[in-house]
């Protein structure tokens, strides 16, 4: 390639760049938008120097026993179907990834033979804590939040009614439970 051809290529690149520059200037001139006197949408943004009010979400206390009285055993059986991939519900059945949940209500935490519980549940069991209605209700809402260190991978059951229904079902399959739903 001689210098004449290199000059033609360089000239073509420069001409193209000049054409694009002129085209941009002309289109900006022809299609310019007028400045608005006032913004169409005004968004109020708080001044960063002003103190912001402390807004904490209102925590609504739920009466677990009241929910359990209104709970449905049949719906609890349906909700329990979410758990069968990791848990059994029948007497004498083997543990799966999670422990057998037969007779869990009022059972001491972390004592199921043949199952390796997390340290968090073992500590609670060592303190003689049991799976009461309240404990089950809060654990089922968000296991990792209620019991940090648990190895249960389930995110939890958000609806209080579904949790209550499941607890009624678990109570139904817990013949040794001394708790009553009143």
Protein Blocks (a to p, Z undefined) as FASTA:
>chain_A
ZZklmmmmmmmmmmmmmmmmmmmmmmmmmmcccddfbdfbdcddddfkbccddddddddd
ddfklmmmmpcfklmmmmmmmmmmmpccbehiacdfbccfehkgopaehiaghiacdfkl
mmmmmnopacdfklmmmmmmommlmmghiabfbfbjfblklmmmmmmmmmmmmmkbcbdc
ZZ
